[in-house]
């Protein structure tokens, strides 16, 4: 998943220097990029992500991109995603 997120952001942003620890907003992320990235993740992983996750938890790491599925405790990121 890390590779998919990073590769997708690199492609969308035209920037090969983006890492999994990059801040979505700091690398130029915006609402258009969110829509495009959500589509890629949905197509590749068959999961949905709320757009607000990218803005409220802007790191690209998978924890910062929690799924919209019910959590059984999970991480703080998982619990936040299920609000």
mmCIF file of the N, C-alpha and C atoms, coordinates in Angstrom:
data_MODEL
# 
_entry.id   MODEL 
# 
loop_
_atom_site.group_PDB 
_atom_site.id 
_atom_site.type_symbol 
_atom_site.label_atom_id 
_atom_site.label_alt_id 
_atom_site.label_comp_id 
_atom_site.label_asym_id 
_atom_site.label_entity_id 
_atom_site.label_seq_id 
_atom_site.pdbx_PDB_ins_code 
_atom_site.Cartn_x 
_atom_site.Cartn_y 
_atom_site.Cartn_z 
_atom_site.occupancy 
_atom_site.B_iso_or_equiv 
_atom_site.pdbx_formal_charge 
_atom_site.auth_seq_id 
_atom_site.auth_comp_id 
_atom_site.auth_asym_id 
_atom_site.auth_atom_id 
_atom_site.pdbx_PDB_model_num 
ATOM 1   N N  . UNK A 1 1  ? 0.816   -1.185 0.000   1.00 0.00 ? 1  UNK A N  1 
ATOM 2   C CA . UNK A 1 1  ? 0.000   0.000  0.000   1.00 0.00 ? 1  UNK A CA 1 
ATOM 3   C C  . UNK A 1 1  ? 0.864   1.255  0.000   1.00 0.00 ? 1  UNK A C  1 
ATOM 4   N N  . UNK A 1 2  ? 1.972   1.228  0.755   1.00 0.00 ? 2  UNK A N  1 
ATOM 5   C CA . UNK A 1 2  ? 2.868   2.387  0.768   1.00 0.00 ? 2  UNK A CA 1 
ATOM 6   C C  . UNK A 1 2  ? 3.285   2.759  -0.642  1.00 0.00 ? 2  UNK A C  1 
ATOM 7   N N  . UNK A 1 3  ? 3.714   1.755  -1.404  1.00 0.00 ? 3  UNK A N  1 
ATOM 8   C CA . UNK A 1 3  ? 4.202   2.012  -2.760  1.00 0.00 ? 3  UNK A CA 1 
ATOM 9   C C  . UNK A 1 3  ? 3.101   2.595  -3.640  1.00 0.00 ? 3  UNK A C  1 
ATOM 10  N N  . UNK A 1 4  ? 1.890   2.090  -3.521  1.00 0.00 ? 4  UNK A N  1 
ATOM 11  C CA . UNK A 1 4  ? 0.785   2.600  -4.325  1.00 0.00 ? 4  UNK A CA 1 
ATOM 12  C C  . UNK A 1 4  ? 0.498   4.066  -3.991  1.00 0.00 ? 4  UNK A C  1 
ATOM 13  N N  . UNK A 1 5  ? 0.436   4.384  -2.702  1.00 0.00 ? 5  UNK A N  1 
ATOM 14  C CA . UNK A 1 5  ? 0.164   5.760  -2.279  1.00 0.00 ? 5  UNK A CA 1 
ATOM 15  C C  . UNK A 1 5  ? 1.264   6.691  -2.767  1.00 0.00 ? 5  UNK A C  1 
ATOM 16  N N  . UNK A 1 6  ? 2.521   6.315  -2.530  1.00 0.00 ? 6  UNK A N  1 
ATOM 17  C CA . UNK A 1 6  ? 3.648   7.166  -2.920  1.00 0.00 ? 6  UNK A CA 1 
ATOM 18  C C  . UNK A 1 6  ? 3.738   7.292  -4.442  1.00 0.00 ? 6  UNK A C  1 
ATOM 19  N N  . UNK A 1 7  ? 3.663   6.190  -5.149  1.00 0.00 ? 7  UNK A N  1 
ATOM 20  C CA . UNK A 1 7  ? 3.748   6.238  -6.614  1.00 0.00 ? 7  UNK A CA 1 
ATOM 21  C C  . UNK A 1 7  ? 2.611   7.063  -7.210  1.00 0.00 ? 7  UNK A C  1 
ATOM 22  N N  . UNK A 1 8  ? 1.429   6.922  -6.651  1.00 0.00 ? 8  UNK A N  1 
ATOM 23  C CA . UNK A 1 8  ? 0.280   7.682  -7.146  1.00 0.00 ? 8  UNK A CA 1 
ATOM 24  C C  . UNK A 1 8  ? 0.478   9.177  -6.907  1.00 0.00 ? 8  UNK A C  1 
ATOM 25  N N  . UNK A 1 9  ? 0.930   9.534  -5.724  1.00 0.00 ? 9  UNK A N  1 
ATOM 26  C CA . UNK A 1 9  ? 1.175   10.950 -5.434  1.00 0.00 ? 9  UNK A CA 1 
ATOM 27  C C  . UNK A 1 9  ? 2.288   11.501 -6.308  1.00 0.00 ? 9  UNK A C  1 
ATOM 28  N N  . UNK A 1 10 ? 3.345   10.732 -6.512  1.00 0.00 ? 10 UNK A N  1 
ATOM 29  C CA . UNK A 1 10 ? 4.439   11.180 -7.376  1.00 0.00 ? 10 UNK A CA 1 
ATOM 30  C C  . UNK A 1 10 ? 3.928   11.452 -8.783  1.00 0.00 ? 10 UNK A C  1 
ATOM 31  N N  . UNK A 1 11 ? 3.107   10.554 -9.288  1.00 0.00 ? 11 UNK A N  1 
ATOM 32  C CA . UNK A 1 11 ? 2.551   10.722 -10.631 1.00 0.00 ? 11 UNK A CA 1 
ATOM 33  C C  . UNK A 1 11 ? 1.618   11.922 -10.691 1.00 0.00 ? 11 UNK A C  1 
ATOM 34  N N  . UNK A 1 12 ? 0.703   12.012 -9.744  1.00 0.00 ? 12 UNK A N  1 
ATOM 35  C CA . UNK A 1 12 ? -0.265  13.108 -9.738  1.00 0.00 ? 12 UNK A CA 1 
ATOM 36  C C  . UNK A 1 12 ? 0.397   14.474 -9.580  1.00 0.00 ? 12 UNK A C  1 
ATOM 37  N N  . UNK A 1 13 ? 1.449   14.531 -8.772  1.00 0.00 ? 13 UNK A N  1 
ATOM 38  C CA . UNK A 1 13 ? 2.107   15.802 -8.490  1.00 0.00 ? 13 UNK A CA 1 
ATOM 39  C C  . UNK A 1 13 ? 3.269   16.093 -9.438  1.00 0.00 ? 13 UNK A C  1 
ATOM 40  N N  . UNK A 1 14 ? 3.700   15.076 -10.211 1.00 0.00 ? 14 UNK A N  1 
ATOM 41  C CA . UNK A 1 14 ? 4.855   15.271 -11.083 1.00 0.00 ? 14 UNK A CA 1 
ATOM 42  C C  . UNK A 1 14 ? 6.123   15.532 -10.286 1.00 0.00 ? 14 UNK A C  1 
ATOM 43  N N  . UNK A 1 15 ? 6.237   14.883 -9.122  1.00 0.00 ? 15 UNK A N  1 
ATOM 44  C CA . UNK A 1 15 ? 7.358   15.100 -8.214  1.00 0.00 ? 15 UNK A CA 1 
ATOM 45  C C  . UNK A 1 15 ? 7.856   13.748 -7.723  1.00 0.00 ? 15 UNK A C  1 
ATOM 46  N N  . UNK A 1 16 ? 9.065   13.369 -8.105  1.00 0.00 ? 16 UNK A N  1 
ATOM 47  C CA . UNK A 1 16 ? 9.607   12.070 -7.708  1.00 0.00 ? 16 UNK A CA 1 
ATOM 48  C C  . UNK A 1 16 ? 10.235  12.081 -6.316  1.00 0.00 ? 16 UNK A C  1 
ATOM 49  N N  . UNK A 1 17 ? 10.250  13.227 -5.672  1.00 0.00 ? 17 UNK A N  1 
ATOM 50  C CA . UNK A 1 17 ? 10.863  13.332 -4.343  1.00 0.00 ? 17 UNK A CA 1 
ATOM 51  C C  . UNK A 1 17 ? 9.880   13.144 -3.200  1.00 0.00 ? 17 UNK A C  1 
ATOM 52  N N  . UNK A 1 18 ? 8.676   12.723 -3.473  1.00 0.00 ? 18 UNK A N  1 
ATOM 53  C CA . UNK A 1 18 ? 7.665   12.520 -2.421  1.00 0.00 ? 18 UNK A CA 1 
ATOM 54  C C  . UNK A 1 18 ? 7.913   11.178 -1.741  1.00 0.00 ? 18 UNK A C  1 
ATOM 55  N N  . UNK A 1 19 ? 7.895   11.183 -0.402  1.00 0.00 ? 19 UNK A N  1 
ATOM 56  C CA . UNK A 1 19 ? 8.082   9.948  0.366   1.00 0.00 ? 19 UNK A CA 1 
ATOM 57  C C  . UNK A 1 19 ? 6.800   9.641  1.142   1.00 0.00 ? 19 UNK A C  1 
ATOM 58  N N  . UNK A 1 20 ? 6.751   8.463  1.747   1.00 0.00 ? 20 UNK A N  1 
ATOM 59  C CA . UNK A 1 20 ? 5.576   8.045  2.504   1.00 0.00 ? 20 UNK A CA 1 
ATOM 60  C C  . UNK A 1 20 ? 5.376   8.938  3.733   1.00 0.00 ? 20 UNK A C  1 
ATOM 61  N N  . UNK A 1 21 ? 6.424   9.592  4.186   1.00 0.00 ? 21 UNK A N  1 
ATOM 62  C CA . UNK A 1 21 ? 6.317   10.478 5.345   1.00 0.00 ? 21 UNK A CA 1 
ATOM 63  C C  . UNK A 1 21 ? 5.983   11.914 4.955   1.00 0.00 ? 21 UNK A C  1 
ATOM 64  N N  . UNK A 1 22 ? 5.816   12.158 3.666   1.00 0.00 ? 22 UNK A N  1 
ATOM 65  C CA . UNK A 1 22 ? 5.519   13.511 3.187   1.00 0.00 ? 22 UNK A CA 1 
ATOM 66  C C  . UNK A 1 22 ? 4.160   13.980 3.683   1.00 0.00 ? 22 UNK A C  1 
ATOM 67  N N  . UNK A 1 23 ? 4.038   15.271 3.849   1.00 0.00 ? 23 UNK A N  1 
ATOM 68  C CA . UNK A 1 23 ? 2.780   15.895 4.226   1.00 0.00 ? 23 UNK A CA 1 
ATOM 69  C C  . UNK A 1 23 ? 2.015   16.222 2.953   1.00 0.00 ? 23 UNK A C  1 
ATOM 70  N N  . UNK A 1 24 ? 0.811   15.725 2.844   1.00 0.00 ? 24 UNK A N  1 
ATOM 71  C CA . UNK A 1 24 ? -0.016  15.902 1.650   1.00 0.00 ? 24 UNK A CA 1 
ATOM 72  C C  . UNK A 1 24 ? -0.097  17.361 1.220   1.00 0.00 ? 24 UNK A C  1 
ATOM 73  N N  . UNK A 1 25 ? -0.316  18.245 2.171   1.00 0.00 ? 25 UNK A N  1 
ATOM 74  C CA . UNK A 1 25 ? -0.460  19.664 1.856   1.00 0.00 ? 25 UNK A CA 1 
ATOM 75  C C  . UNK A 1 25 ? 0.876   20.295 1.472   1.00 0.00 ? 25 UNK A C  1 
ATOM 76  N N  . UNK A 1 26 ? 1.950   19.895 2.148   1.00 0.00 ? 26 UNK A N  1 
ATOM 77  C CA . UNK A 1 26 ? 3.265   20.475 1.874   1.00 0.00 ? 26 UNK A CA 1 
ATOM 78  C C  . UNK A 1 26 ? 3.781   20.154 0.472   1.00 0.00 ? 26 UNK A C  1 
ATOM 79  N N  . UNK A 1 27 ? 3.345   19.026 -0.092  1.00 0.00 ? 27 UNK A N  1 
ATOM 80  C CA . UNK A 1 27 ? 3.804   18.671 -1.445  1.00 0.00 ? 27 UNK A CA 1 
ATOM 81  C C  . UNK A 1 27 ? 2.860   19.193 -2.521  1.00 0.00 ? 27 UNK A C  1 
ATOM 82  N N  . UNK A 1 28 ? 1.902   20.016 -2.119  1.00 0.00 ? 28 UNK A N  1 
ATOM 83  C CA . UNK A 1 28 ? 1.009   20.651 -3.085  1.00 0.00 ? 28 UNK A CA 1 
ATOM 84  C C  . UNK A 1 28 ? -0.340  19.991 -3.244  1.00 0.00 ? 28 UNK A C  1 
ATOM 85  N N  . UNK A 1 29 ? -0.689  19.086 -2.337  1.00 0.00 ? 29 UNK A N  1 
ATOM 86  C CA . UNK A 1 29 ? -1.987  18.426 -2.409  1.00 0.00 ? 29 UNK A CA 1 
ATOM 87  C C  . UNK A 1 29 ? -3.128  19.421 -2.291  1.00 0.00 ? 29 UNK A C  1 
ATOM 88  N N  . UNK A 1 30 ? -4.202  19.157 -3.020  1.00 0.00 ? 30 UNK A N  1 
ATOM 89  C CA . UNK A 1 30 ? -5.389  20.010 -2.989  1.00 0.00 ? 30 UNK A CA 1 
ATOM 90  C C  . UNK A 1 30 ? -6.609  19.142 -3.253  1.00 0.00 ? 30 UNK A C  1 
ATOM 91  N N  . UNK A 1 31 ? -7.774  19.747 -3.332  1.00 0.00 ? 31 UNK A N  1 
ATOM 92  C CA . UNK A 1 31 ? -9.011  18.979 -3.468  1.00 0.00 ? 31 UNK A CA 1 
ATOM 93  C C  . UNK A 1 31 ? -9.060  18.178 -4.774  1.00 0.00 ? 31 UNK A C  1 
ATOM 94  N N  . UNK A 1 32 ? -8.492  18.699 -5.833  1.00 0.00 ? 32 UNK A N  1 
ATOM 95  C CA . UNK A 1 32 ? -8.476  17.970 -7.113  1.00 0.00 ? 32 UNK A CA 1 
ATOM 96  C C  . UNK A 1 32 ? -7.603  16.722 -6.981  1.00 0.00 ? 32 UNK A C  1 
ATOM 97  N N  . UNK A 1 33 ? -6.449  16.861 -6.352  1.00 0.00 ? 33 UNK A N  1 
ATOM 98  C CA . UNK A 1 33 ? -5.556  15.722 -6.140  1.00 0.00 ? 33 UNK A CA 1 
ATOM 99  C C  . UNK A 1 33 ? -6.232  14.691 -5.247  1.00 0.00 ? 33 UNK A C  1 
ATOM 100 N N  . UNK A 1 34 ? -6.964  15.133 -4.229  1.00 0.00 ? 34 UNK A N  1 
ATOM 101 C CA . UNK A 1 34 ? -7.692  14.207 -3.346  1.00 0.00 ? 34 UNK A CA 1 
ATOM 102 C C  . UNK A 1 34 ? -8.662  13.357 -4.159  1.00 0.00 ? 34 UNK A C  1 
ATOM 103 N N  . UNK A 1 35 ? -9.426  13.991 -5.021  1.00 0.00 ? 35 UNK A N  1 
ATOM 104 C CA . UNK A 1 35 ? -10.401 13.255 -5.843  1.00 0.00 ? 35 UNK A CA 1 
ATOM 105 C C  . UNK A 1 35 ? -9.681  12.236 -6.713  1.00 0.00 ? 35 UNK A C  1 
ATOM 106 N N  . UNK A 1 36 ? -8.602  12.640 -7.319  1.00 0.00 ? 36 UNK A N  1 
ATOM 107 C CA . UNK A 1 36 ? -7.857  11.724 -8.194  1.00 0.00 ? 36 UNK A CA 1 
ATOM 108 C C  . UNK A 1 36 ? -7.205  10.588 -7.409  1.00 0.00 ? 36 UNK A C  1 
ATOM 109 N N  . UNK A 1 37 ? -6.610  10.907 -6.254  1.00 0.00 ? 37 UNK A N  1 
ATOM 110 C CA . UNK A 1 37 ? -5.976  9.884  -5.429  1.00 0.00 ? 37 UNK A CA 1 
ATOM 111 C C  . UNK A 1 37 ? -7.009  8.916  -4.862  1.00 0.00 ? 37 UNK A C  1 
ATOM 112 N N  . UNK A 1 38 ? -8.143  9.429  -4.416  1.00 0.00 ? 38 UNK A N  1 
ATOM 113 C CA . UNK A 1 38 ? -9.217  8.554  -3.927  1.00 0.00 ? 38 UNK A CA 1 
ATOM 114 C C  . UNK A 1 38 ? -9.651  7.582  -5.021  1.00 0.00 ? 38 UNK A C  1 
ATOM 115 N N  . UNK A 1 39 ? -9.758  8.059  -6.253  1.00 0.00 ? 39 UNK A N  1 
ATOM 116 C CA . UNK A 1 39 ? -10.153 7.200  -7.368  1.00 0.00 ? 39 UNK A CA 1 
ATOM 117 C C  . UNK A 1 39 ? -9.120  6.090  -7.590  1.00 0.00 ? 39 UNK A C  1 
ATOM 118 N N  . UNK A 1 40 ? -7.850  6.448  -7.582  1.00 0.00 ? 40 UNK A N  1 
ATOM 119 C CA . UNK A 1 40 ? -6.790  5.449  -7.771  1.00 0.00 ? 40 UNK A CA 1 
ATOM 120 C C  . UNK A 1 40 ? -6.841  4.400  -6.669  1.00 0.00 ? 40 UNK A C  1 
ATOM 121 N N  . UNK A 1 41 ? -6.929  4.831  -5.419  1.00 0.00 ? 41 UNK A N  1 
ATOM 122 C CA . UNK A 1 41 ? -6.974  3.876  -4.305  1.00 0.00 ? 41 UNK A CA 1 
ATOM 123 C C  . UNK A 1 41 ? -8.220  3.007  -4.362  1.00 0.00 ? 41 UNK A C  1 
ATOM 124 N N  . UNK A 1 42 ? -9.320  3.589  -4.747  1.00 0.00 ? 42 UNK A N  1 
ATOM 125 C CA . UNK A 1 42 ? -10.558 2.834  -4.875  1.00 0.00 ? 42 UNK A CA 1 
ATOM 126 C C  . UNK A 1 42 ? -10.443 1.768  -5.960  1.00 0.00 ? 42 UNK A C  1 
ATOM 127 N N  . UNK A 1 43 ? -9.879  2.148  -7.090  1.00 0.00 ? 43 UNK A N  1 
ATOM 128 C CA . UNK A 1 43 ? -9.725  1.208  -8.203  1.00 0.00 ? 43 UNK A CA 1 
ATOM 129 C C  . UNK A 1 43 ? -8.726  0.096  -7.879  1.00 0.00 ? 43 UNK A C  1 
ATOM 130 N N  . UNK A 1 44 ? -7.605  0.452  -7.286  1.00 0.00 ? 44 UNK A N  1 
ATOM 131 C CA . UNK A 1 44 ? -6.533  -0.517 -7.034  1.00 0.00 ? 44 UNK A CA 1 
ATOM 132 C C  . UNK A 1 44 ? -6.772  -1.393 -5.812  1.00 0.00 ? 44 UNK A C  1 
ATOM 133 N N  . UNK A 1 45 ? -7.364  -0.822 -4.767  1.00 0.00 ? 45 UNK A N  1 
ATOM 134 C CA . UNK A 1 45 ? -7.507  -1.542 -3.502  1.00 0.00 ? 45 UNK A CA 1 
ATOM 135 C C  . UNK A 1 45 ? -8.942  -1.886 -3.142  1.00 0.00 ? 45 UNK A C  1 
ATOM 136 N N  . UNK A 1 46 ? -9.888  -1.393 -3.934  1.00 0.00 ? 46 UNK A N  1 
ATOM 137 C CA . UNK A 1 46 ? -11.316 -1.619 -3.676  1.00 0.00 ? 46 UNK A CA 1 
ATOM 138 C C  . UNK A 1 46 ? -11.718 -1.139 -2.289  1.00 0.00 ? 46 UNK A C  1 
ATOM 139 N N  . UNK A 1 47 ? -11.169 0.011  -1.889  1.00 0.00 ? 47 UNK A N  1 
ATOM 140 C CA . UNK A 1 47 ? -11.544 0.616  -0.619  1.00 0.00 ? 47 UNK A CA 1 
ATOM 141 C C  . UNK A 1 47 ? -11.870 2.083  -0.862  1.00 0.00 ? 47 UNK A C  1 
ATOM 142 N N  . UNK A 1 48 ? -12.663 2.628  0.036   1.00 0.00 ? 48 UNK A N  1 
ATOM 143 C CA . UNK A 1 48 ? -13.044 4.028  -0.071  1.00 0.00 ? 48 UNK A CA 1 
ATOM 144 C C  . UNK A 1 48 ? -12.394 4.816  1.053   1.00 0.00 ? 48 UNK A C  1 
ATOM 145 N N  . UNK A 1 49 ? -12.028 6.025  0.773   1.00 0.00 ? 49 UNK A N  1 
ATOM 146 C CA . UNK A 1 49 ? -11.446 6.906  1.778   1.00 0.00 ? 49 UNK A CA 1 
ATOM 147 C C  . UNK A 1 49 ? -12.195 8.225  1.756   1.00 0.00 ? 49 UNK A C  1 
ATOM 148 N N  . UNK A 1 50 ? -12.534 8.734  2.909   1.00 0.00 ? 50 UNK A N  1 
ATOM 149 C CA . UNK A 1 50 ? -13.203 10.027 2.996   1.00 0.00 ? 50 UNK A CA 1 
ATOM 150 C C  . UNK A 1 50 ? -12.202 11.123 2.639   1.00 0.00 ? 50 UNK A C  1 
ATOM 151 N N  . UNK A 1 51 ? -12.628 12.095 1.866   1.00 0.00 ? 51 UNK A N  1 
ATOM 152 C CA . UNK A 1 51 ? -11.740 13.184 1.441   1.00 0.00 ? 51 UNK A CA 1 
ATOM 153 C C  . UNK A 1 51 ? -11.172 13.937 2.639   1.00 0.00 ? 51 UNK A C  1 
ATOM 154 N N  . UNK A 1 52 ? -11.950 14.068 3.706   1.00 0.00 ? 52 UNK A N  1 
ATOM 155 C CA . UNK A 1 52 ? -11.478 14.831 4.866   1.00 0.00 ? 52 UNK A CA 1 
ATOM 156 C C  . UNK A 1 52 ? -10.234 14.227 5.493   1.00 0.00 ? 52 UNK A C  1 
ATOM 157 N N  . UNK A 1 53 ? -10.017 12.924 5.305   1.00 0.00 ? 53 UNK A N  1 
ATOM 158 C CA . UNK A 1 53 ? -8.844  12.269 5.882   1.00 0.00 ? 53 UNK A CA 1 
ATOM 159 C C  . UNK A 1 53 ? -7.562  12.897 5.348   1.00 0.00 ? 53 UNK A C  1 
ATOM 160 N N  . UNK A 1 54 ? -7.543  13.229 4.082   1.00 0.00 ? 54 UNK A N  1 
ATOM 161 C CA . UNK A 1 54 ? -6.349  13.793 3.468   1.00 0.00 ? 54 UNK A CA 1 
ATOM 162 C C  . UNK A 1 54 ? -6.037  15.183 4.008   1.00 0.00 ? 54 UNK A C  1 
ATOM 163 N N  . UNK A 1 55 ? -7.047  15.899 4.435   1.00 0.00 ? 55 UNK A N  1 
ATOM 164 C CA . UNK A 1 55 ? -6.847  17.249 4.941   1.00 0.00 ? 55 UNK A CA 1 
ATOM 165 C C  . UNK A 1 55 ? -6.640  17.277 6.458   1.00 0.00 ? 55 UNK A C  1 
ATOM 166 N N  . UNK A 1 56 ? -7.325  16.409 7.181   1.00 0.00 ? 56 UNK A N  1 
ATOM 167 C CA . UNK A 1 56 ? -7.209  16.387 8.642   1.00 0.00 ? 56 UNK A CA 1 
ATOM 168 C C  . UNK A 1 56 ? -6.004  15.603 9.127   1.00 0.00 ? 56 UNK A C  1 
ATOM 169 N N  . UNK A 1 57 ? -5.564  14.622 8.374   1.00 0.00 ? 57 UNK A N  1 
ATOM 170 C CA . UNK A 1 57 ? -4.394  13.797 8.693   1.00 0.00 ? 57 UNK A CA 1 
ATOM 171 C C  . UNK A 1 57 ? -3.534  13.732 7.441   1.00 0.00 ? 57 UNK A C  1 
ATOM 172 N N  . UNK A 1 58 ? -2.773  14.781 7.166   1.00 0.00 ? 58 UNK A N  1 
ATOM 173 C CA . UNK A 1 58 ? -2.156  14.920 5.857   1.00 0.00 ? 58 UNK A CA 1 
ATOM 174 C C  . UNK A 1 58 ? -0.935  14.057 5.541   1.00 0.00 ? 58 UNK A C  1 
ATOM 175 N N  . UNK A 1 59 ? -0.384  13.299 6.482   1.00 0.00 ? 59 UNK A N  1 
ATOM 176 C CA . UNK A 1 59 ? 0.753   12.447 6.141   1.00 0.00 ? 59 UNK A CA 1 
ATOM 177 C C  . UNK A 1 59 ? 0.279   11.346 5.207   1.00 0.00 ? 59 UNK A C  1 
ATOM 178 N N  . UNK A 1 60 ? 1.144   10.907 4.316   1.00 0.00 ? 60 UNK A N  1 
ATOM 179 C CA . UNK A 1 60 ? 0.755   9.903  3.326   1.00 0.00 ? 60 UNK A CA 1 
ATOM 180 C C  . UNK A 1 60 ? 0.803   8.467  3.839   1.00 0.00 ? 60 UNK A C  1 
ATOM 181 N N  . UNK A 1 61 ? 1.367   8.234  5.010   1.00 0.00 ? 61 UNK A N  1 
ATOM 182 C CA . UNK A 1 61 ? 1.490   6.869  5.507   1.00 0.00 ? 61 UNK A CA 1 
ATOM 183 C C  . UNK A 1 61 ? 0.115   6.222  5.655   1.00 0.00 ? 61 UNK A C  1 
ATOM 184 N N  . UNK A 1 62 ? 0.033   4.900  5.523   1.00 0.00 ? 62 UNK A N  1 
ATOM 185 C CA . UNK A 1 62 ? -1.260  4.214  5.581   1.00 0.00 ? 62 UNK A CA 1 
ATOM 186 C C  . UNK A 1 62 ? -2.058  4.499  6.847   1.00 0.00 ? 62 UNK A C  1 
ATOM 187 N N  . UNK A 1 63 ? -1.391  4.667  7.972   1.00 0.00 ? 63 UNK A N  1 
ATOM 188 C CA . UNK A 1 63 ? -2.127  4.991  9.200   1.00 0.00 ? 63 UNK A CA 1 
ATOM 189 C C  . UNK A 1 63 ? -2.870  6.301  9.026   1.00 0.00 ? 63 UNK A C  1 
ATOM 190 N N  . UNK A 1 64 ? -2.297  7.225  8.307   1.00 0.00 ? 64 UNK A N  1 
ATOM 191 C CA . UNK A 1 64 ? -2.913  8.524  8.120   1.00 0.00 ? 64 UNK A CA 1 
ATOM 192 C C  . UNK A 1 64 ? -3.980  8.483  7.036   1.00 0.00 ? 64 UNK A C  1 
ATOM 193 N N  . UNK A 1 65 ? -4.118  7.352  6.382   1.00 0.00 ? 65 UNK A N  1 
ATOM 194 C CA . UNK A 1 65 ? -5.154  7.179  5.361   1.00 0.00 ? 65 UNK A CA 1 
ATOM 195 C C  . UNK A 1 65 ? -6.036  6.008  5.754   1.00 0.00 ? 65 UNK A C  1 
ATOM 196 N N  . UNK A 1 66 ? -6.723  6.099  6.894   1.00 0.00 ? 66 UNK A N  1 
ATOM 197 C CA . UNK A 1 66 ? -7.535  4.980  7.363   1.00 0.00 ? 66 UNK A CA 1 
ATOM 198 C C  . UNK A 1 66 ? -8.709  4.683  6.435   1.00 0.00 ? 66 UNK A C  1 
ATOM 199 N N  . UNK A 1 67 ? -9.126  3.432  6.454   1.00 0.00 ? 67 UNK A N  1 
ATOM 200 C CA . UNK A 1 67 ? -10.265 3.045  5.636   1.00 0.00 ? 67 UNK A CA 1 
ATOM 201 C C  . UNK A 1 67 ? -11.554 3.531  6.262   1.00 0.00 ? 67 UNK A C  1 
ATOM 202 N N  . UNK A 1 68 ? -12.612 3.508  5.506   1.00 0.00 ? 68 UNK A N  1 
ATOM 203 C CA . UNK A 1 68 ? -13.931 3.908  6.008   1.00 0.00 ? 68 UNK A CA 1 
ATOM 204 C C  . UNK A 1 68 ? -14.702 2.695  6.503   1.00 0.00 ? 68 UNK A C  1 
ATOM 205 N N  . UNK A 1 69 ? -14.003 1.721  7.026   1.00 0.00 ? 69 UNK A N  1 
ATOM 206 C CA . UNK A 1 69 ? -14.652 0.527  7.558   1.00 0.00 ? 69 UNK A CA 1 
ATOM 207 C C  . UNK A 1 69 ? -14.674 0.596  9.078   1.00 0.00 ? 69 UNK A C  1 
ATOM 208 N N  . UNK A 1 70 ? -15.651 -0.058 9.711   1.00 0.00 ? 70 UNK A N  1 
ATOM 209 C CA . UNK A 1 70 ? -15.692 -0.056 11.172  1.00 0.00 ? 70 UNK A CA 1 
ATOM 210 C C  . UNK A 1 70 ? -14.407 -0.622 11.767  1.00 0.00 ? 70 UNK A C  1 
ATOM 211 N N  . UNK A 1 71 ? -13.964 -0.033 12.841  1.00 0.00 ? 71 UNK A N  1 
ATOM 212 C CA . UNK A 1 71 ? -12.739 -0.454 13.517  1.00 0.00 ? 71 UNK A CA 1 
ATOM 213 C C  . UNK A 1 71 ? -13.092 -1.276 14.749  1.00 0.00 ? 71 UNK A C  1 
ATOM 214 N N  . UNK A 1 72 ? -12.219 -2.166 15.124  1.00 0.00 ? 72 UNK A N  1 
ATOM 215 C CA . UNK A 1 72 ? -12.379 -2.917 16.369  1.00 0.00 ? 72 UNK A CA 1 
ATOM 216 C C  . UNK A 1 72 ? -11.323 -2.422 17.348  1.00 0.00 ? 72 UNK A C  1 
ATOM 217 N N  . UNK A 1 73 ? -11.421 -1.187 17.704  1.00 0.00 ? 73 UNK A N  1 
ATOM 218 C CA . UNK A 1 73 ? -10.393 -0.581 18.551  1.00 0.00 ? 73 UNK A CA 1 
ATOM 219 C C  . UNK A 1 73 ? -9.416  0.140  17.648  1.00 0.00 ? 73 UNK A C  1 
ATOM 220 N N  . UNK A 1 74 ? -8.454  -0.581 17.115  1.00 0.00 ? 74 UNK A N  1 
ATOM 221 C CA . UNK A 1 74 ? -7.531  -0.053 16.122  1.00 0.00 ? 74 UNK A CA 1 
ATOM 222 C C  . UNK A 1 74 ? -6.724  1.134  16.599  1.00 0.00 ? 74 UNK A C  1 
ATOM 223 N N  . UNK A 1 75 ? -6.114  1.805  15.667  1.00 0.00 ? 75 UNK A N  1 
ATOM 224 C CA . UNK A 1 75 ? -5.292  2.962  15.971  1.00 0.00 ? 75 UNK A CA 1 
ATOM 225 C C  . UNK A 1 75 ? -6.160  4.195  16.113  1.00 0.00 ? 75 UNK A C  1 
ATOM 226 N N  . UNK A 1 76 ? -5.575  5.257  16.600  1.00 0.00 ? 76 UNK A N  1 
ATOM 227 C CA . UNK A 1 76 ? -6.293  6.524  16.694  1.00 0.00 ? 76 UNK A CA 1 
ATOM 228 C C  . UNK A 1 76 ? -6.785  6.940  15.312  1.00 0.00 ? 76 UNK A C  1 
ATOM 229 N N  . UNK A 1 77 ? -5.976  6.690  14.299  1.00 0.00 ? 77 UNK A N  1 
ATOM 230 C CA . UNK A 1 77 ? -6.375  7.037  12.929  1.00 0.00 ? 77 UNK A CA 1 
ATOM 231 C C  . UNK A 1 77 ? -7.611  6.244  12.514  1.00 0.00 ? 77 UNK A C  1 
ATOM 232 N N  . UNK A 1 78 ? -7.644  4.966  12.866  1.00 0.00 ? 78 UNK A N  1 
ATOM 233 C CA . UNK A 1 78 ? -8.803  4.137  12.527  1.00 0.00 ? 78 UNK A CA 1 
ATOM 234 C C  . UNK A 1 78 ? -10.051 4.649  13.231  1.00 0.00 ? 78 UNK A C  1 
ATOM 235 N N  . UNK A 1 79 ? -9.914  4.955  14.517  1.00 0.00 ? 79 UNK A N  1 
ATOM 236 C CA . UNK A 1 79 ? -11.068 5.443  15.272  1.00 0.00 ? 79 UNK A CA 1 
ATOM 237 C C  . UNK A 1 79 ? -11.558 6.765  14.712  1.00 0.00 ? 79 UNK A C  1 
ATOM 238 N N  . UNK A 1 80 ? -10.631 7.642  14.320  1.00 0.00 ? 80 UNK A N  1 
ATOM 239 C CA . UNK A 1 80 ? -11.016 8.936  13.754  1.00 0.00 ? 80 UNK A CA 1 
ATOM 240 C C  . UNK A 1 80 ? -11.774 8.747  12.443  1.00 0.00 ? 80 UNK A C  1 
ATOM 241 N N  . UNK A 1 81 ? -11.335 7.814  11.638  1.00 0.00 ? 81 UNK A N  1 
ATOM 242 C CA . UNK A 1 81 ? -11.947 7.612  10.330  1.00 0.00 ? 81 UNK A CA 1 
ATOM 243 C C  . UNK A 1 81 ? -13.392 7.165  10.432  1.00 0.00 ? 81 UNK A C  1 
ATOM 244 N N  . UNK A 1 82 ? -13.744 6.527  11.536  1.00 0.00 ? 82 UNK A N  1 
ATOM 245 C CA . UNK A 1 82 ? -15.083 5.983  11.679  1.00 0.00 ? 82 UNK A CA 1 
ATOM 246 C C  . UNK A 1 82 ? -16.063 6.938  12.332  1.00 0.00 ? 82 UNK A C  1 
ATOM 247 N N  . UNK A 1 83 ? -15.671 8.189  12.539  1.00 0.00 ? 83 UNK A N  1 
ATOM 248 C CA . UNK A 1 83 ? -16.579 9.179  13.120  1.00 0.00 ? 83 UNK A CA 1 
ATOM 249 C C  . UNK A 1 83 ? -17.663 9.560  12.151  1.00 0.00 ? 83 UNK A C  1 
# 
